[in-house]
Amino acid sequence: QVRLVESGGGLVQAGESLRLSCAASVRTFSTYTMGWFRQAPGKEREFVAAISFSWSTTSTYYADSVKGRFTISRDNTKNTVYLQMNSLKPEDTAVYYCNADQWAAAQLMAQRNYNNWGQGTQVTVSS
């Protein structure tokens, strides 16, 4: 089981940026597709972005609501995935979580359900 620790959240104003980090405790990190999800108060958890496992090429996939504003990346030497969030909006306010899916296509993380979650990191965007 992969242990995930998210960090980097905070309180920002609309239009500002944040970078989230997710550290995964797993020996073969490069074989895992990594994804970011978020859950706003009173809403279900939703998919945000995913980056595929590292092979000859790495692909990314984004929810329409964050496309062009958020960028997911990974550093396999640090077992860490990042989410750079620019032009933040109040509707981005949520607890952000990451997850891992070995050998999965990035798009599949938007469709699958996961049970193993970290503690998440709170992002609050004020207007």
ABEGO torsion letter per residue (X at the ends): XBBBBBBGBEBBBBGBBBBBBBBBBBABAAABBBBBBBBBBGBBBBBABBBBBBBABBBBBBBAAABGABBBBBBAAAGBBBBBBBGBBAAABBBBBBBBBBGBBAAAAAABBBABBBAEBBBBBBX
